[in-house]
C-alpha cells in the first residue's frame, strides 16, 4: 500500500516513537529484572527466618515489575474501563479469575487493571503458556511461582498432575490469594475453528467471540484449594500450610475482556504504541465457590454456561459499545481504571536507581578480585 505525501510525516513520527519506546523498554528490563533477582538473592536468609515476610517483599517487587509493564500501555493511551461487579470488595479473599483469551495483550491488560486492587497482584499466581518461560520475564515468573502449562493432548494429563503438585508446593506456602486462568487453552483466532467443530459434533452452541473452555485446570484448582471438607480436614493441596484462619478459595471471578471493534491488542503494540489510543473494556461477574459444582460433568456444564454468557456479553458490546446492565438494572455502570503517574515515576525511579546501585556493587567487587 503506497504512502501518500500527507501520511509520510505521521508515519515517520510513529516510527520514531516506536523506536524510542522500544529503547526504553529494553533499558527498563535491563535494570529492573536483574535488580529484582539481586534483591531476591540478598533476601534469601530471610526466607529461612520469616518465609511470610520474604514472600511479601518478593510480591511487592513483582507487583512493581508488572506495574512497569502496565505503564508502557498507559502512556501509549491504552486504558481500561471496568464493568460489572466491583472486585475490590473481595481483594483480600482467595479467588480464581476465568478470563477469555484473544491475544498477548490480555495479560498486559490484567497487569494494568489489577494494579489498584490492593495486594492482589503481589499475591497472584498466573497460569500461562510455557512459551512465556523463555521470555525476558520468564525468570521472574519462575521465582514468583507462576505455572507454565504446555498445550496439546499429548501433554494434558501430565500437565494437570504437575499443576496439582505445583499448587500443593507453592500456593499457600507463598501466601498466594488469586489465580489467573485462561480456560480456553489458547488464543481465540487459533482455537475458534476447532471449538466450533467440537460444538457441532456435540450439539453445543456455536460461539464466535469465545471458544468452549477446557475443564481440566479449573477442576484441579477447585479441588486443591477449597477450604475444608465436612470432616474438617483440608480438601486437598498444601495441607501443612493451610492455617486455621484460612477460608480457602472463596470466589470465581468470570472476567470478560473486550477490545474496540473486536481488534485485540498484542504485546508488540503494547510496547511500541503504534496503534491509536484505545479503551479496553473488562467485565467482572463474581460467583461464590460453594455454588460451583466440582464433579467433572457438572463443572463442564457450568463452565460452558459461563462462556455462552461471555459470547452474549461480547455480542452486545460489539453491537452497542457497552456491556448490558445486570439483571434488575436499567443501565450498566462503568468505572474508569487509572494509574497514578506519581506511583509510576516512583517505581521506575526505584528500578533505575537499583540498577545503578547493583552495577556499582558488582563493579567494586570485580575490581577487588581482578
Buried (B, 14 or more C-beta within 10 A) or exposed (E): EEEEEEEEEEEEEBEEBBEEBBEBBEEBBBBBBBBBBBBBEEBEEBBEEEBEEBBBBBBBBBBBBBBBBBBBBBBBEBBBBBBBBEBEEBBEBBBBBBBBBBBBBBBBBBBBBBBBBEBBBBBBBBBBBBEBBEEEBBBBBEBBBBBBBBBEEEEBEEBBEBBBBBBBBBBBBBBBBBBBBBBBBBBBEBBBEEBBEEBEEEEBEEBBBBBBBBBBBBBBBBBBBBBEEEEEEBBBBBEEBBEEEBEBBBBBBBBBBBBBEEEBBBBBBBBBBBBEEBBBBBBBBBBEBEEBEEEEEEBBEBBBEBBBBBBBBBBBBBEEEBBBEEEEEEEBEBEEBEBEEEBBEEBBEBBBEBBEEBEEEEEEEEEEEE
